[in-house]
Amino acid sequence: MWVLLLVSVAGFLAQLVDGAMGMAFGVTSTTLLIFLAYNPAAASAIVHLVEIVTSSISGASHIRFGNVDWHALVKVAVPGAVGAFIGAMLLSSVDLSAARPWTASILLALGVLVLYRFTRPIILGKKRRARARWLAPLGLVGGFIDSTGGGGWGPVVTTSLTASNALEPRKAIGTTNTAEFVIALAASIGFLIGLGAEQIPWDAVGALLIGGALAAPIAAWLVSKAPQRLLGILVGNLIIALNVRQLSISFEFPPVAAISAYSAIAILVVVSVIYGVKLLKQDKLAKGD
């Protein structure tokens, strides 16, 4: 009972993050689920089954408000679904002892990516239409990472589309979120085949969904109040810290190495937050506030 309550809290926190930043529901919730002792395959399956519902609602909203570039969506969603299905089947067949450090390593990399995304200065410039030649590989890699890491579609694809100026931020977020329904569906089918329906903790699926649903209206308020840059920096650091802890357990770091790693993370938090505050001031000047 207490575990399910904590899963709901994990869903609540993950949805707050995702609602305020437009990404990281999967990365945040999978990290927290593994922290609560769910194995990587089960954690990723739980997240993707929940995301079928959340991404369909999100995608419908983005379509309604014209935030989707259909050309880019098709190019990333189809190969993304293939990558997600293959990744789910692979993770389902990997031994638990090998899966934990693999998943923690992917989540750690995604935490770094989230941190990079929100410590990157705003680049003002002319936007261009996303080119097809690199969208398919991006979708394939993003889908594979998403299912094997329990999340990452948003951080990988949205960040790539915005960092390259391929799409304006509004279209990048809308296109990525709408395509995520296809990715979540493909990954879920892969886990249902690879794990079997009886191996999926359906009570945890419901608990995560309830927590996320309760957070949705609060997240809508948070996005208008909280500085997205600072929130993203804090979330990136949280994901990094939790997955360094998981890696230290999996590889049995000696005490000196563990203390050094945690000290480095503490320094990273302080430095990145200070830098983030500096960038917030630059953002206001760039926007003429």
HUDAUR-V178384 format. One line per field, one symbol per residue. ss: DSSP state (~ for helix, > for strand, _ for the rest). psi: psi as a letter, one per 20 degrees, with the letter a starting at -180 (. if undefined). burial: b if it has 9 or more other C-alpha atoms within 8 Angstrom, else e. A space follows every 10 residues. Layout:
BEGIN
ss = ???
psi = ???
burial = ???
END
This chain:
BEGIN
ss = _~~~~~~~~~ ~~~~~~~~~~ ~___~~~~~~ ~~~~~____~ ~~~~~~~~~~ ~~~~~~~~~~ ~~~~_____~ ~~~~~~~~~~ ~~~~~~~~~~ ~~~__~~~~~ ~~~~~~~~~~ ~~~~~~~~__ __________ _~~~~~~~~~ ~~~~~~~~~_ __~~~~~~~~ ~~~_____~~ ~~~~~~~~~~ ~~~~~~~~~~ ~~~~__~~~_ _~~~~~~~~~ ~~~~~~~~~~ ~~~~~__~~~ ~~~~~~~~~~ ~~~~~~~~~~ ____~~~~~~ ~~~~~~~~~~ ~~~~~~~~~~ ~~~~~~~__
psi = ghghghghgg hgghhggghh ijrjgggghg ghghhjjqqg ggghggghgh hgghhggggh ghghjkjpoh ghgghhgghh hghggggggg hhiqqghhhg hgghgghghh ghgggghjjp qpoprpqrpp qhhigghggg gggghghhij rigghggggg hhhikhqqgg hggggghghh gggggggggg hhgghqhiip nhhhggghgg ghhhhghhhh ghhigqohgh ghgggghggg ghhhgghhgg jlpqgggggg ghghgggggg ghgghggghg ghghghik.
burial = eeebbbbbbb bbbbbbbbbb bbbbbbbbbb bbbbbbebbb bbbbbbbbbb bbeebbebbb ebbeeebbbe ebbbbbbbbb bbbbbbbbbb bbeeeeeebb bbbbbbbbbb bbbbbebbbe eeeeeeeeeb eeeebbbbbb bbbbbbbbbb bbbbbbbbbe bbeebbbbee bbbbbbbbbb bbbbbbbbbb bbbbbbeeeb beebbbbbbb bbbbbbebbb ebbeeeebbb bbbbbbbbbb bbbbebbbeb eebeeeebee bbeebeebbe ebbebbbebb eebbeeeee
END
